[in-house]
Amino acid sequence: MTIRPAILLAACACAFALAACQSAPTASNGGADAAGRRASIDRHAEAALARLVAESPEAKAEIAAAEGYAVFDVSAVNAVLVVGQKGQGVLVEAKTGKRTYMKALRAGTGPGVGYQQVSQVFAFKSGVALEQFKAGGNAGGDVSASATVGTGTVQQSFNPYIRTWQLTDKGFAVQANWGGTAYFVDPDLN
């Protein structure tokens, strides 16, 4: 069976429309001001780290040994062969405690369908990997693959110096995909 180009184009258009309609997480009680948004992101990061350690106790040692870590709150849409994600988060440098607030955008491909709100946690095993992630304070990226059945997700970075975890907060998906994610320093929050 072959997929007609018009059907494929329509499916892609629908997927992008769905992704565009998804809003990035916003401060629920922090208001629209920058301090409130940073506080909301920090609360999410603390809760996601606590949940990760409860579900995967070995993660605590990996994060403690890392040059830094990042936590993102991401909305993900999987529609036929197209994947889109966007969200926001914070990168924390271990040596200095410096916090860099960032945005995330992902595009990918692979079969699947569903919508999820997920927490992504990254541990950077080297300073070079951490700097590449934020690319000198502007934008960085990561190429990864993920698979989801229901609410259980496995995510793997192709960079051996970045350890990733993905926790499903809500939603449901059946998908297997790969793609690239761009991480941008948020000028409004830094």
C-alpha positions in Angstrom: 0.0 0.0 0.0 1.4 3.4 -0.9 0.5 6.7 0.7 -0.7 9.3 -1.8 1.3 12.6 -1.6 -1.9 14.6 -1.0 -2.8 12.5 2.0 0.7 12.7 3.4 0.7 16.5 2.9 -2.7 16.8 4.6 -1.5 14.7 7.5 1.6 16.8 7.9 -0.4 20.0 7.7 -2.7 18.7 10.5 0.2 17.7 12.6 1.8 21.2 12.3 -1.5 22.8 13.0 -1.9 20.7 16.2 1.6 21.5 17.3 1.0 25.2 16.7 -2.1 25.1 18.8 -0.2 23.7 21.8 0.9 26.3 24.2 4.1 26.2 26.1 3.6 25.7 29.9 3.1 29.0 31.7 3.3 30.1 35.2 0.1 29.0 36.8 0.2 31.3 39.8 3.2 33.4 39.1 1.6 35.9 36.7 3.1 37.1 33.5 6.1 38.8 35.1 9.6 37.3 34.6 10.1 36.5 38.3 6.9 34.6 38.5 7.7 32.6 35.4 11.2 31.8 36.7 9.7 30.6 40.0 7.2 28.4 38.2 9.9 26.8 36.1 12.0 26.3 39.2 9.1 24.6 41.0 8.5 22.3 38.1 12.2 21.4 37.9 12.3 20.6 41.6 9.2 18.4 41.4 10.4 16.6 38.2 13.8 15.9 39.9 12.1 14.5 43.0 9.9 12.3 40.9 12.8 11.1 38.8 14.8 10.1 41.9 11.8 8.3 43.3 11.3 6.4 40.1 15.0 5.9 39.2 17.2 6.1 42.4 20.4 5.8 40.3 19.6 9.1 38.7 20.5 11.0 41.8 24.1 9.9 41.6 24.3 10.6 37.9 23.0 14.1 38.3 25.2 14.8 41.3 28.3 13.7 39.3 27.3 15.8 36.3 28.7 19.2 35.2 25.2 20.4 35.2 21.6 19.4 34.5 18.5 20.8 32.8 14.8 20.2 33.3 12.1 21.0 30.7 8.3 21.0 30.8 7.3 20.0 27.2 4.1 19.5 25.3 4.5 16.8 22.6 2.2 16.1 19.6 2.6 12.9 17.5 0.4 12.8 14.3 1.0 10.0 11.8 4.6 10.6 10.7 5.2 14.1 12.2 6.4 15.0 15.8 6.4 18.4 17.3 7.3 19.6 20.8 7.7 22.9 22.6 8.3 23.9 26.1 10.5 25.7 28.6 13.0 24.9 31.3 16.1 25.7 33.2 19.7 24.6 32.9 21.7 24.6 36.1 25.6 24.6 36.2 26.9 22.4 39.0 30.0 24.4 39.9 28.4 27.8 40.1 24.7 27.1 40.5 24.0 29.5 37.6 20.5 29.1 36.2 19.9 29.7 32.5 16.2 29.7 31.5 15.5 28.2 28.1 12.9 27.3 25.5 12.7 24.1 23.6 11.4 23.3 20.1 11.5 19.8 18.5 10.7 18.5 15.1 11.0 14.9 14.1 9.5 12.0 12.2 8.3 8.5 12.9 5.1 6.6 13.2 2.7 7.5 16.0 -0.3 9.3 17.4 -1.0 11.1 20.6 -0.4 14.1 22.9 1.7 14.2 26.0 2.9 16.7 28.6 6.3 15.4 29.7 9.2 16.4 31.9 12.6 16.0 30.3 15.7 15.8 32.5 19.3 16.0 31.1 22.6 15.4 33.0 25.7 16.7 31.2 28.7 14.4 31.8 31.2 17.0 30.5 31.5 20.8 30.4 31.8 20.7 26.6 28.4 18.9 26.3 26.8 21.5 28.7 28.3 24.4 26.7 27.2 22.9 23.4 23.7 22.5 24.8 23.4 26.2 25.4 25.8 27.1 22.6 27.5 30.0 24.3 24.4 31.5 25.7 22.3 31.6 22.5 20.9 28.3 21.2 22.0 24.7 21.3 20.5 21.4 20.4 20.4 17.7 20.8 19.5 14.9 18.5 17.6 12.0 20.1 15.3 9.1 19.6 12.3 8.2 21.7 9.6 5.5 22.0 6.3 5.7 23.9 3.6 3.1 24.5 0.8 4.6 26.6 2.5 6.7 29.2 5.9 4.9 29.4 8.6 6.7 27.5 12.2 6.0 26.8 14.4 8.8 25.3 18.0 8.4 24.2 20.3 11.2 23.2 22.8 10.4 20.4 25.4 12.4 22.4 27.2 9.9 24.8 27.9 12.8 27.2 24.3 13.7 27.7 22.1 11.3 29.9 18.4 11.9 29.4 15.2 10.9 31.2 11.6 11.6 30.1 8.7 11.4 32.6 5.1 11.5 31.3 3.0 14.0 33.3 -0.2 13.5 31.4 -1.5 12.3 28.0 -1.1 9.1 26.0 0.8 8.2 22.9 2.0 5.3 20.8 5.0 6.4 18.8 8.6 5.7 17.9 10.5 8.6 16.4 13.7 10.5 16.1 14.4 14.1 15.6 16.3 17.2 16.6 15.5 19.6 19.4 16.7 23.2 19.5 17.1 24.8 23.0 17.1 28.6 23.1 18.2 30.8 25.9 15.1 32.8 26.8 16.0 36.5 26.6 12.9 37.5 28.6 13.9 35.4 31.6 17.6 35.8 31.8 
